[in-house]
Structure formats: structure tokens, C-alpha cells
Amino acid sequence: MADTIAEFLTLAAANPALVVIAVALATFVLEDAATVGAALLAAQGVLPVSAAVLGLFIGITLGDLGLYAIGALARRWRWLADRIGEARLMRGQAWLGDRILPAILLARVTPGLRVPCYSASGYLGIPFLSFAAIAVAAVAVWSIAAFTLVYLYGHVAQAWLGEFSWVAGAVLLIAVVSWPHIFRVRRNQ
């Protein structure tokens, strides 16, 4: 079984289209871990850098636009609007509409803010093109910056630790995955 999985991964890594699809799908599970994993694998030469970055960009962008779409679809449920109240919806739309750029940028870099901010943008009727332009630009800058930092970290770890560089990668991956949980625990105390 392990040999079959290893063979599949080796074949998939040799096909840039499969790499793009696999990395894009991985962002739907856990965006930060997909970024770290793709960058470390690219640093080791397992994945092509361009395919890994493109997969991250496509997956993260589709996820962000999907959150907006969920909010926009939720707006159709009248009972939800009735529970919130029209006056509150108007205030929320005006408030977020005036602050859409900083709201999206802050949500892009702060754990736990993307889902409420992006779905609220859709729900409150923030113009899609405005939202999409800012979100896509934020994804491009943030994901490439994060990928680059981890990619460079991978090269340094490879140079210093050689065959044990996977330990540094595992430590980084665990830190990235657990950071939001640590942040949430400290905030609740």
C-alpha cells in the first residue's frame, strides 16, 4: 500500500497540472498547511515552484470567492434577514462598505477573520468586483510572500540539517497548524 502511494505521489509530482490541482484542493482543507507543505516540497525539488504557487493562488482565490458566494446565497433566506433586522443590515453594509479594503486585508492575515468577513461581504451586498479585486490582490501578495518565506526556510533547513531537514519542516508545519488554536486559547483567557 505504501509503495502504491509513493508511486502515485512521484508520478503526480512529475505532472505540473496534477500538482496545481492537488495543491489547490489542499487549500480547501487547511490553507496554511497547504502553503507550508507546498513550499517545503518545492524547496526540496519535489514539486515545481511555479505549479505549487499557481495551485496555492487558484485554491485560495476560489476559497475566498466561495466564502463571498456563501454569504450572497444566504441573503436569499428572508428569515435570516428578518432576524437581523433591516436597519442593522443597512448599518452593517454602510460600515463594511466604507472599510472593505482594510477589512479584507486584515482578514487575509488574521486567523479566524476570513470566514466572517468574506461571507459578510457577500451577505451585505458589497459589490462583487470590488471584493474580488481586493481579495485576489491580497491572495497574490500574501500567498506568494508566505510561500517565499517558507521556501527559503526550506533551503536553509536543507543546507544546515541535510537529510534531517524534514524535522525542521515538521516543526514549522506543526507551528503553523497549531498557531490559531494557541491564539484562540490565549484570547479566551
LOLOZA-233051 format. One line per 2 residues: for each residue x, y, z of N, C-alpha, C, O. Coordinates in pm, 1 decimal, padded with zeros to 6 digits. Layout:
N
X,Y,Z,X,Y,Z,X,Y,Z,X,Y,Z ~ ... $
END
This chain:
189
00083.0,-00119.9,00000.0,00000.0,00000.0,00000.0,00086.8,00125.4,00000.0,00062.5,00217.9,-00077.5 ~ 00188.1,00128.6,00086.8,00275.5,00245.5,00094.5,00350.7,00265.3,-00036.2,00373.8,00378.8,-00078.0 $
00389.3,00155.0,-00101.6,00459.0,00165.8,-00229.6,00367.9,00227.2,-00335.8,00413.2,00307.6,-00417.4 ~ 00241.4,00190.2,-00335.2,00145.2,00244.1,-00431.4,00126.7,00393.9,-00410.4,00122.8,00470.3,-00506.8 $
00115.5,00435.5,-00286.3,00100.2,00578.3,-00255.7,00225.7,00654.4,-00297.5,00216.7,00762.2,-00356.3 ~ 00342.1,00598.6,-00267.4,00468.4,00663.9,-00304.3,00480.3,00676.2,-00455.8,00524.1,00779.4,-00506.7 $
00441.5,00571.3,-00528.0,00444.8,00576.4,-00674.0,00350.5,00683.2,-00727.4,00386.5,00759.6,-00817.0 ~ 00229.5,00688.2,-00672.2,00132.4,00788.6,-00715.8,00185.2,00930.3,-00693.0,00175.9,01015.6,-00781.2 $
00240.7,00954.4,-00574.1,00292.9,01087.3,-00543.3,00409.3,01124.2,-00634.5,00421.6,01239.4,-00676.1 ~ 00494.5,01026.8,-00665.6,00606.7,01052.9,-00756.1,00555.9,01088.3,-00895.7,00605.6,01182.3,-00957.7 $
00457.9,01014.0,-00944.9,00400.8,01043.4,-01076.6,00327.7,01177.4,-01076.8,00339.2,01255.0,-01171.7 ~ 00253.6,01203.7,-00971.5,00178.4,01329.6,-00963.9,00273.0,01448.8,-00959.1,00245.9,01551.3,-01021.6 $
00383.0,01437.1,-00886.2,00477.7,01548.2,-00875.7,00544.0,01578.7,-01008.7,00588.6,01691.1,-01031.8 ~ 00550.8,01479.3,-01096.6,00611.5,01500.0,-01227.7,00515.9,01567.8,-01325.2,00558.4,01612.4,-01431.8 $
00388.6,01576.4,-01290.8,00289.0,01636.9,-01379.0,00244.6,01769.9,-01318.6,00170.5,01770.9,-01220.2 ~ 00288.6,01882.4,-01375.9,00254.0,02013.6,-01318.8,00103.1,02037.1,-01304.7,00060.1,02102.2,-01209.5 $
00023.5,01986.2,-01396.5,-00121.9,02006.3,-01387.3,-00178.1,01936.4,-01264.1,-00264.4,01991.1,-01195.4 ~ -00129.7,01816.6,-01236.1,-00174.7,01745.5,-01116.5,-00127.3,01816.0,-00989.6,-00198.3,01818.0,-00889.0 $
-00008.7,01873.1,-00994.4,00042.6,01948.2,-00878.9,-00047.0,02067.8,-00851.5,-00084.4,02092.6,-00736.8 ~ -00081.7,02142.1,-00955.8,-00169.9,02258.7,-00940.0,-00302.6,02215.9,-00878.3,-00350.0,02278.7,-00783.6 $
-00362.2,02110.5,-00930.6,-00492.1,02063.0,-00879.3,-00478.8,02015.3,-00735.3,-00560.9,02050.6,-00650.6 ~ -00376.0,01935.3,-00706.6,-00358.9,01881.3,-00570.9,-00336.4,01992.6,-00469.2,-00396.1,01991.1,-00361.6 $
-00251.3,02088.8,-00502.2,-00224.7,02198.4,-00409.0,-00350.4,02284.3,-00392.2,-00382.6,02325.2,-00280.6 ~ -00420.9,02311.7,-00500.9,-00544.5,02391.4,-00492.1,-00646.0,02321.5,-00402.4,-00708.3,02385.9,-00318.0 $
-00662.9,02192.7,-00419.2,-00757.0,02117.6,-00334.6,-00711.1,02116.2,-00188.9,-00793.5,02123.2,-00097.7 ~ -00581.5,02107.4,-00167.1,-00529.1,02105.9,-00030.0,-00561.6,02235.5,00043.2,-00579.6,02234.3,00165.0 $
-00569.5,02347.8,-00029.1,-00601.3,02474.4,00037.6,-00742.7,02474.1,00094.1,-00771.4,02548.3,00188.0 ~ -00831.7,02391.8,00038.7,-00968.0,02384.3,00090.7,-00973.0,02313.6,00225.3,-01065.2,02335.2,00304.0 $
-00873.3,02228.8,00251.8,-00867.7,02156.4,00379.1,-00806.2,02245.9,00486.0,-00867.8,02270.5,00589.8 ~ -00685.4,02294.3,00460.9,-00617.5,02382.7,00554.9,-00516.9,02466.0,00476.6,-00409.9,02418.4,00438.8 $
-00553.6,02589.5,00453.6,-00476.8,02679.2,00366.8,-00332.3,02696.9,00412.0,-00240.5,02687.5,00330.5 ~ -00311.3,02722.2,00539.3,-00175.7,02746.1,00588.9,-00088.7,02621.9,00576.1,00027.2,02630.9,00535.6 $
-00143.2,02507.7,00609.9,-00066.4,02383.3,00598.5,-00035.5,02352.7,00452.6,00073.2,02303.9,00421.8 ~ -00128.6,02380.4,00362.7,-00103.1,02359.2,00219.4,00010.4,02450.0,00172.2,00095.4,02407.6,00094.0 $
00011.9,02573.5,00219.0,00117.9,02667.1,00181.2,00253.6,02618.0,00230.5,00350.6,02614.7,00154.7 ~ 00259.8,02580.3,00357.0,00385.2,02531.8,00414.6,00430.3,02403.8,00344.8,00546.7,02390.4,00307.1 $
00338.4,02311.2,00328.1,00373.5,02184.5,00264.2,00421.8,02202.4,00121.4,00523.1,02144.6,00082.0 ~ 00349.5,02282.4,00043.4,00388.7,02304.4,-00096.1,00524.4,02373.5,-00104.6,00607.1,02337.6,-00188.4 $
00547.5,02471.8,-00018.8,00675.3,02544.0,-00022.5,00791.5,02454.8,00018.2,00897.9,02459.5,-00043.5 ~ 00772.4,02373.7,00121.2,00880.3,02284.8,00164.3,00908.8,02178.0,00059.8,01024.7,02144.4,00035.3 $
00804.1,02124.6,-00001.8,00825.4,02025.1,-00106.9,00891.6,02087.8,-00229.1,00973.3,02023.7,-00295.2 ~ 00856.9,02212.4,-00259.3,00922.9,02282.3,-00370.3,01069.2,02310.2,-00337.2,01155.6,02300.3,-00424.3 $
01096.8,02344.8,-00212.9,01234.9,02372.0,-00171.7,01321.3,02247.0,-00183.7,01441.1,02256.4,-00210.8 ~ 01261.8,02131.7,-00164.0,01336.2,02005.9,-00176.4,01341.2,01955.7,-00320.3,01403.8,01853.7,-00349.0 $
01274.7,02028.1,-00410.5,01275.5,01988.3,-00550.5,01173.2,01882.7,-00585.8,01175.0,01829.3,-00696.6 ~ 01083.7,01851.6,-00493.1,00981.5,01750.3,-00518.5,00871.2,01806.6,-00608.1,00822.7,01737.5,-00697.7 $
00831.3,01932.3,-00584.0,00727.6,01997.5,-00664.0,00788.6,02112.8,-00743.1,00879.2,02180.6,-00694.7 ~ 00739.1,02135.1,-00864.9,00782.2,02254.6,-00938.2,00730.1,02380.1,-00868.0,00613.0,02386.0,-00830.3 $
00815.9,02479.5,-00850.5,00778.4,02601.5,-00778.6,00658.8,02668.9,-00844.9,00563.3,02706.0,-00776.7 ~ 00663.0,02685.0,-00976.4,00555.1,02756.4,-01045.4,00420.7,02685.6,-01028.9,00318.1,02750.8,-01009.7 $
00421.1,02553.7,-01036.3,00295.8,02478.8,-01020.7,00244.5,02488.5,-00877.2,00123.9,02499.9,-00855.3 ~ 00334.2,02484.2,-00780.3,00293.0,02494.6,-00639.6,00232.1,02631.3,-00611.3,00127.7,02640.6,-00546.8 $
00297.3,02738.4,-00659.5,00245.4,02874.2,-00636.4,00112.8,02893.7,-00708.2,00019.6,02951.0,-00651.7 ~ 00103.5,02846.4,-00833.1,-00021.7,02860.0,-00907.4,-00134.6,02784.0,-00838.3,-00246.8,02834.0,-00829.4 $
-00105.5,02663.6,-00789.4,-00206.4,02586.2,-00717.0,-00253.9,02657.4,-00592.0,-00373.4,02659.0,-00562.5 ~ -00160.0,02716.9,-00517.8,-00197.1,02794.1,-00398.6,-00285.4,02911.8,-00436.2,-00389.4,02934.9,-00374.5 $
-00243.5,02985.9,-00537.6,-00319.2,03104.1,-00578.8,-00460.9,03066.1,-00623.0,-00557.5,03130.4,-00581.8 ~ -00473.8,02964.7,-00704.4,-00605.8,02923.1,-00753.0,-00692.7,02874.2,-00637.3,-00808.0,02915.3,-00624.1 $
-00637.7,02787.4,-00554.4,-00716.6,02731.2,-00444.3,-00760.6,02835.4,-00343.6,-00876.7,02837.5,-00302.7 ~ -00668.7,02922.1,-00303.3,-00702.3,03024.3,-00204.0,-00801.6,03124.0,-00261.5,-00895.9,03164.5,-00193.6 $
-00780.5,03163.8,-00387.1,-00873.4,03257.5,-00450.5,-01012.9,03197.6,-00461.6,-01111.5,03263.6,-00428.9 ~ -01021.9,03073.7,-00507.1,-01153.2,03009.3,-00516.9,-01219.5,02996.5,-00379.7,-01340.9,03012.9,-00367.3 $
-01140.7,02967.7,-00278.1,-01195.7,02959.7,-00142.9,-01250.3,03093.7,-00095.9,-01358.3,03100.1,-00037.0 ~ -01175.6,03201.0,-00121.9,-01220.9,03334.1,-00081.0,-01348.0,03375.3,-00155.0,-01441.6,03427.7,-00094.6 $
-01350.5,03351.6,-00285.0,-01469.8,03386.2,-00362.6,-01587.3,03297.3,-00323.6,-01702.7,03339.9,-00328.3 ~ -01557.3,03174.6,-00285.4,-01662.3,03084.3,-00238.3,-01725.3,03132.2,-00108.2,-01846.4,03120.1,-00089.6 $
-01643.5,03186.8,-00018.0,-01698.2,03242.4,00106.3,-01790.7,03360.3,00077.4,-01896.2,03373.5,00139.4 ~ -01751.3,03445.4,-00016.2,-01836.4,03557.0,-00057.6,-01968.3,03502.0,-00112.7,-02075.7,03551.9,-00079.3 $
-01959.2,03399.3,-00197.1,-02078.8,03341.2,-00258.8,-02171.8,03280.2,-00154.0,-02293.8,03291.0,-00166.2 ~ -02116.7,03217.4,-00053.4,-02199.6,03161.3,00054.3,-02278.5,03272.9,00122.7,-02397.6,03258.3,00150.2 $
-02210.8,03384.1,00149.7,-02279.1,03498.0,00209.8,-02387.2,03553.7,00118.9,-02496.8,03586.2,00164.5 ~ -02356.5,03564.7,-00009.7,-02454.7,03617.2,-00105.2,-02575.8,03524.6,-00115.4,-02689.1,03571.6,-00125.8 $
-02552.7,03394.2,-00112.5,-02664.2,03299.5,-00117.3,-02747.4,03304.6,00011.1,-02869.5,03289.2,00007.3 ~ -02681.9,03325.8,00122.4,-02754.0,03334.0,00250.0,-02847.9,03454.5,00253.0,-02948.7,03452.8,00323.7 $
-02816.1,03556.6,00178.3,-02900.5,03676.9,00173.5,-03040.4,03644.2,00119.8,-03135.8,03716.6,00148.5 ~ -03053.2,03538.8,00044.4,-03182.6,03499.3,-00012.6,-03279.4,03443.7,00091.3,-03400.1,03438.2,00067.9 $
-03226.0,03402.5,00206.1,-03311.9,03346.8,00310.7,-03371.6,03461.4,00390.6,-03305.4,03522.1,00474.7 ~ -03493.4,03488.5,00363.5,-03562.0,03602.8,00424.0,-03567.2,03593.2,00576.5,-03555.6,03694.6,00645.4 $
-03584.7,03472.5,00629.3,-03594.6,03458.5,00774.8,-03466.8,03505.2,00843.4,-03473.1,03556.8,00955.0 ~ -03351.1,03488.7,00779.8,-03225.5,03535.6,00837.8,-03222.2,03688.0,00841.3,-03183.3,03747.4,00941.8 $
-03262.9,03750.8,00731.8,-03268.6,03897.3,00727.4,-03368.6,03950.3,00830.1,-03345.0,04053.9,00892.4 ~ -03479.2,03880.1,00847.4,-03578.0,03922.3,00947.0,-03520.9,03915.0,01088.3,-03549.1,04001.7,01171.0 $
-03442.1,03814.2,01116.0,-03381.0,03800.4,01248.4,-03278.3,03909.4,01275.8,-03265.8,03957.1,01388.6 ~ -03204.9,03948.7,01171.9,-03103.5,04053.1,01188.4,-03169.0,04189.9,01193.2,-03130.6,04275.2,01273.3 $
-03266.7,04210.3,01108.6,-03335.3,04339.7,01102.3,-03277.6,04426.9,00991.3,-03156.2,04434.4,00972.8 ~ -03366.6,04492.1,00918.5,-03324.3,04572.1,00803.0,-03233.5,04687.9,00843.1,-03137.8,04718.7,00772.1 $
-03262.3,04752.2,00956.0,-03179.9,04866.0,00999.0,-03036.5,04821.1,01028.4,-02940.9,04889.0,00991.0 ~ -03022.3,04707.2,01095.1,-02889.3,04656.6,01125.0,-02815.5,04615.8,00998.4,-02694.6,04636.1,00987.2 $
-02888.2,04558.0,00902.9,-02826.6,04521.0,00776.0,-02775.2,04644.3,00702.5,-02665.5,04642.7,00646.7 ~ -02854.4,04750.6,00702.5,-02813.9,04874.7,00634.9,-02689.6,04934.3,00703.5,-02596.7,04979.1,00636.1 $
-02688.6,04934.4,00837.0,-02571.7,04985.5,00909.2,-02448.1,04900.9,00881.2,-02338.9,04953.5,00859.8 ~ -02466.7,04770.5,00881.6,-02355.1,04679.9,00853.5,-02301.7,04698.0,00712.8,-02180.5,04697.4,00691.1 $
-02391.2,04714.0,00618.0,-02349.1,04734.8,00479.2,-02272.3,04865.9,00465.5,-02168.6,04870.3,00399.3 ~ -02321.8,04971.2,00527.0,-02253.7,05100.9,00519.5,-02117.3,05093.6,00588.8,-02017.8,05144.2,00536.8 $
-02113.5,05030.9,00705.3,-01988.4,05022.4,00779.9,-01883.8,04942.2,00702.0,-01771.3,04988.9,00683.7 ~ -01920.1,04822.1,00656.2,-01824.8,04737.7,00585.3,-01789.7,04796.9,00448.9,-01674.9,04788.9,00405.1 $
-01887.8,04855.8,00382.3,-01861.9,04917.6,00252.3,-01759.0,05028.4,00260.6,-01679.3,05046.3,00168.6 ~ -01760.0,05103.1,00370.6,-01661.9,05210.7,00389.2,-01524.0,05158.3,00428.0,-01425.3,05231.2,00418.2 $
-01516.2,05034.3,00471.5,-01390.8,04978.9,00523.2,-01350.5,04848.4,00454.3,-01277.4,04767.9,00512.1 ~ -01397.1,04827.5,00332.8,-01376.2,04697.2,00269.4,-01228.3,04665.5,00247.0,-01186.7,04551.5,00267.7 $
-01149.9,04761.8,00205.9,-01007.2,04735.4,00182.3,-00936.0,04692.3,00310.1,-00876.4,04584.6,00312.1 ~ -00939.7,04772.0,00416.9,-00869.9,04726.0,00538.3,-00932.5,04599.9,00598.1,-00861.8,04518.9,00658.0 $
-01062.8,04582.4,00582.9,-01127.7,04462.5,00637.6,-01076.2,04336.3,00568.6,-01044.4,04237.7,00635.2 ~ -01067.9,04339.1,00437.1,-01020.6,04221.7,00363.8,-00872.7,04197.0,00391.5,-00831.3,04082.6,00410.5 $
-00793.2,04303.3,00394.0,-00650.6,04285.7,00420.6,-00626.7,04229.8,00560.5,-00543.2,04141.2,00578.9 ~ -00699.4,04281.3,00658.3,-00685.6,04230.6,00794.7,-00732.2,04085.4,00803.4,-00668.6,04003.1,00869.2 $
-00843.5,04054.6,00736.8,-00894.6,03917.6,00738.4,-00796.9,03820.9,00671.6,-00786.6,03705.5,00713.2 ~ -00726.8,03865.4,00571.0,-00631.3,03779.6,00499.5,-00517.4,03736.2,00591.5,-00467.2,03624.7,00577.6 $
-00475.6,03821.5,00684.9,-00357.6,03790.6,00766.2,-00390.2,03752.1,00910.7,-00299.4,03719.1,00987.1 ~ -00516.8,03755.6,00949.2,-00554.5,03726.4,01087.4,-00634.0,03597.1,01094.4,-00739.9,03586.2,01032.5 $
-00584.5,03499.1,01168.7,-00658.4,03372.3,01179.9,-00799.7,03393.6,01234.2,-00820.5,03464.9,01332.3 ~ -00894.9,03330.2,01168.2,-01032.9,03332.0,01214.6,-01119.4,03444.7,01161.6,-01239.7,03445.9,01187.6 $
-01063.4,03538.5,01089.1,-01142.9,03651.2,01039.1,-01195.3,03633.2,00897.3,-01291.6,03699.5,00858.6 ~ -01134.2,03545.6,00819.7,-01172.0,03533.8,00679.0,-01316.3,03489.9,00660.4,-01389.7,03551.7,00583.1 $
-01358.1,03386.0,00728.4,-01494.4,03335.0,00708.8,-01598.7,03441.9,00742.4,-01685.6,03468.6,00659.4 ~ -01593.4,03504.1,00860.7,-01696.9,03604.4,00887.5,-01688.1,03727.6,00797.4,-01791.1,03779.6,00754.6 $
-01568.4,03774.3,00768.4,-01554.3,03895.6,00687.3,-01597.3,03872.1,00542.6,-01671.7,03952.0,00485.6 ~ -01550.7,03763.6,00484.3,-01579.9,03739.2,00342.8,-01725.5,03700.3,00321.0,-01787.6,03744.0,00224.2 $
-01780.4,03618.0,00410.8,-01921.6,03582.4,00395.1,-02011.4,03702.0,00426.3,-02116.2,03717.9,00363.6 ~ -01972.3,03786.2,00521.9,-02049.0,03908.4,00549.1,-02045.6,04002.0,00429.2,-02144.4,04069.7,00400.8 $
-01933.6,04006.5,00358.8,-01924.5,04090.0,00238.9,-02027.4,04046.8,00135.9,-02093.7,04130.3,00074.4 ~ -02040.4,03917.3,00117.4,-02141.8,03866.5,00025.0,-02282.1,03890.1,00075.7,-02370.4,03931.0,00000.3 $
-02302.6,03864.3,00203.4,-02436.3,03879.2,00261.3,-02483.3,04024.4,00258.2,-02600.1,04052.0,00230.7 ~ -02392.4,04116.1,00286.3,-02429.5,04257.2,00292.6,-02429.5,04325.1,00156.0,-02455.9,04444.9,00146.3 $
-02400.5,04250.7,00052.3,-02409.5,04305.3,-00082.5,-02295.3,04397.1,-00122.1,-02313.5,04485.5,-00205.8 ~ -02178.2,04377.6,-00063.6,-02061.2,04453.0,-00108.4,-02041.4,04416.6,-00255.5,-02046.1,04298.4,-00289.5 $
-02019.4,04513.7,-00343.2,-02005.4,04481.3,-00485.9,-01899.9,04373.2,-00510.5,-01786.9,04381.8,-00462.5 ~ -01940.1,04272.1,-00586.3,-01853.2,04157.5,-00609.2,-01719.4,04198.1,-00670.1,-01614.8,04151.1,-00625.4 $
-01721.1,04283.7,-00770.3,-01595.8,04321.0,-00836.3,-01500.8,04392.5,-00741.1,-01379.7,04371.6,-00747.8 ~ -01553.5,04475.8,-00653.3,-01468.5,04542.2,-00553.6,-01407.9,04439.1,-00459.4,-01287.6,04439.4,-00433.2 $
-01493.6,04351.4,-00409.2,-01446.9,04246.6,-00319.3,-01342.4,04159.7,-00388.6,-01234.7,04135.8,-00334.0 ~ -01374.7,04112.5,-00509.4,-01287.2,04019.2,-00580.0,-01151.8,04082.6,-00610.8,-01048.4,04017.7,-00595.0 $
-01151.1,04207.1,-00654.2,-01024.8,04272.8,-00688.0,-00933.6,04282.1,-00566.2,-00814.1,04253.9,-00574.8 ~ -00990.4,04321.4,-00453.5,-00909.8,04333.9,-00331.4,-00865.7,04196.2,-00282.5,-00749.7,04176.7,-00246.1 $
-00958.4,04101.4,-00282.0,-00926.6,03966.9,-00232.6,-00819.9,03899.9,-00319.1,-00727.5,03838.2,-00266.0 ~ -00831.3,03911.2,-00449.9,-00733.6,03848.5,-00539.3,-00595.3,03913.0,-00521.3,-00494.0,03843.1,-00517.5 $
-00591.8,04044.7,-00510.4,-00464.1,04113.0,-00487.2,-00404.0,04070.3,-00353.2,-00283.5,04046.8,-00344.0 ~ -00486.6,04060.3,-00250.4,-00438.4,04018.6,-00118.6,-00385.9,03875.3,-00123.1,-00283.1,03845.0,-00062.6 $
-00455.4,03788.0,-00193.8,-00409.5,03649.3,-00207.1,-00275.1,03646.1,-00278.3,-00183.5,03575.4,-00236.3 ~ -00263.7,03722.6,-00386.0,-00138.7,03722.4,-00462.9,-00021.3,03765.5,-00375.7,00082.6,03699.5,-00374.0 $
-00037.3,03873.9,-00304.8,00072.8,03925.0,-00223.1,00100.7,03832.3,-00104.9,00214.8,03792.0,-00082.6 ~ -00003.0,03799.0,-00030.4,00014.6,03720.8,00091.2,00063.0,03579.1,00062.6,00156.8,03531.9,00126.8 $
00000.5,03510.8,-00032.5,00038.0,03371.0,-00055.3,00177.8,03359.9,-00115.0,00252.3,03268.0,-00081.0 ~ 00214.0,03451.9,-00203.2,00349.0,03448.5,-00259.5,00452.0,03482.4,-00151.4,00558.5,03420.9,-00145.9 $
00421.3,03578.7,-00066.7,00513.8,03613.5,00041.9,00530.1,03496.8,00138.8,00642.2,03462.3,00176.3 ~ 00419.1,03436.1,00179.4,00426.6,03322.9,00272.6,00500.5,03205.9,00208.4,00585.8,03143.7,00271.7 $
00468.0,03176.0,00083.5,00535.6,03067.5,00012.6,00685.9,03093.7,00006.3,00766.2,03004.6,00033.9 ~ 00723.2,03216.0,-00030.0,00864.5,03250.7,-00044.6,00939.6,03235.8,00087.2,01049.9,03181.3,00090.0 $
00880.6,03283.6,00195.6,00947.0,03271.8,00325.8,00967.3,03125.6,00365.0,01074.8,03087.7,00411.4 ~ 00864.5,03044.4,00346.3,00877.7,02903.1,00382.0,00973.6,02832.4,00285.9,01050.3,02745.5,00327.3 $
00969.2,02869.2,00159.7,01059.7,02811.5,00060.0,01205.3,02839.7,00098.4,01289.5,02750.0,00094.4 ~ 01234.1,02964.0,00135.5,01370.1,02999.7,00178.5,01407.3,02926.1,00306.6,01520.5,02880.2,00321.7 $
01312.1,02915.0,00398.6,01333.2,02838.9,00522.1,01369.6,02694.3,00487.3,01458.8,02635.8,00548.6 ~ 01301.3,02638.3,00390.3,01329.1,02500.9,00348.4,01469.8,02484.7,00293.4,01537.2,02385.3,00320.5 $
01513.6,02583.4,00216.0,01650.4,02577.7,00162.9,01753.5,02587.0,00275.3,01852.2,02513.5,00275.2 ~ 01731.2,02676.0,00370.0,01823.3,02690.1,00482.5,01824.1,02561.7,00565.8,01930.1,02513.2,00605.3 $
01706.0,02507.7,00591.8,01698.3,02383.8,00669.0,01770.1,02270.5,00596.0,01838.4,02189.4,00658.6 ~ 01754.9,02264.9,00465.1,01821.6,02160.9,00385.8,01973.2,02175.4,00394.8,02045.1,02076.7,00410.7 $
02020.8,02299.3,00384.7,02165.0,02323.7,00390.5,02221.9,02291.3,00528.5,02330.5,02234.1,00538.5 ~ 02151.2,02326.4,00633.2,02202.3,02307.6,00769.2,02181.1,02165.9,00822.1,02267.5,02109.5,00889.2 $
02064.5,02109.7,00790.5,02029.1,01982.4,00852.9,02040.7,01863.5,00759.0,02030.6,01749.0,00802.9 ~ 02061.6,01888.8,00630.7,02077.3,01779.9,00534.0,01957.7,01688.2,00531.0,01844.2,01732.1,00512.1 $
01984.0,01559.6,00550.0,01876.6,01461.1,00540.8,01775.2,01472.2,00655.5,01668.0,01412.0,00649.3 ~ 01808.3,01548.3,00759.0,01714.5,01566.6,00869.7,01634.5,01696.7,00856.6,01570.8,01740.4,00952.4 $
01637.8,01757.8,00738.9,01562.8,01883.0,00718.4,01413.1,01861.9,00732.5,01339.4,01956.9,00759.1 ~ 01367.4,01739.1,00715.2,01225.5,01711.6,00732.9,01180.6,01742.6,00875.6,01064.3,01776.3,00897.5 $
01271.3,01731.7,00972.9,01237.0,01764.4,01111.9,01201.7,01913.2,01122.8,01103.1,01949.5,01187.0 ~ 01282.9,01999.0,01059.7,01254.9,02142.9,01061.2,01123.0,02171.6,00991.2,01046.5,02257.5,01034.9 $
01096.2,02099.7,00882.3,00968.5,02116.3,00812.2,00851.1,02073.0,00898.3,00747.9,02140.0,00901.7 ~ 00866.8,01962.0,00967.1,00759.4,01913.0,01054.4,00732.7,02010.9,01168.5,00617.5,02036.3,01203.6 $
00839.5,02065.7,01225.9,00824.4,02163.4,01334.3,00749.7,02286.6,01283.0,00658.3,02336.2,01348.8 ~ 00789.0,02335.5,01165.4,00721.6,02452.0,01107.6,00575.9,02421.6,01078.3,00488.9,02503.3,01108.5 $
00547.5,02306.9,01020.7,00409.3,02269.8,00989.2,00324.9,02259.8,01116.0,00211.5,02307.7,01118.5 ~ 00378.2,02199.1,01219.5,00305.4,02188.6,01346.9,00281.3,02327.2,01405.4,00173.0,02354.6,01457.1 $
00380.3,02413.9,01397.8,00364.3,02550.3,01450.0,00256.2,02625.3,01374.2,00173.9,02693.7,01435.0 ~ 00255.5,02613.4,01242.3,00156.4,02684.8,01161.2,00016.3,02632.1,01187.8,-00078.5,02709.8,01199.0 $
00002.9,02500.7,01197.9,-00129.0,02440.8,01220.9,-00179.7,02471.8,01360.5,-00299.4,02493.8,01378.5 ~ -00092.0,02474.2,01459.5,-00137.4,02495.4,01597.2,-00147.1,02642.4,01636.2,-00213.0,02674.3,01735.1 $
-00083.7,02732.7,01562.0,-00084.8,02874.5,01597.1,-00225.6,02930.9,01617.7,-00249.0,02996.0,01719.5 ~ -00320.4,02909.1,01525.8,-00454.2,02965.9,01550.3,-00518.1,02912.9,01678.1,-00590.5,02985.7,01745.9 $
-00492.2,02787.6,01711.3,-00550.6,02730.3,01832.8,-00487.4,02791.2,01957.4,-00556.8,02818.3,02055.5 ~ -00357.1,02812.6,01954.1,-00288.6,02877.3,02067.0,-00338.9,03020.2,02081.8,-00365.7,03066.0,02192.8 $
-00351.4,03090.3,01969.5,-00400.1,03228.8,01969.4,-00540.7,03235.0,02028.2,-00571.0,03324.9,02106.7 ~ -00626.3,03140.7,01991.2,-00763.7,03138.2,02038.1,-00769.1,03110.3,02187.6,-00848.7,03171.5,02258.7 $
-00685.3,03018.4,02236.7,-00682.8,02984.2,02379.6,-00637.5,03106.5,02459.7,-00698.4,03138.6,02561.7 ~ -00533.9,03173.8,02416.4,-00484.2,03290.7,02489.4,-00586.7,03403.3,02488.9,-00601.1,03473.8,02588.8 $
-00657.9,03421.3,02378.7,-00757.5,03527.5,02369.1,-00874.9,03500.4,02463.1,-00934.5,03594.1,02516.4 ~ -00908.3,03373.3,02483.5,-01022.6,03338.5,02568.7,-00989.3,03344.7,02717.3,-01079.7,03341.4,02800.7 $
-00861.5,03353.4,02751.5,-00823.6,03356.0,02894.0,-00829.4,03493.9,02951.3,-00800.6,03512.9,03069.5 $
END
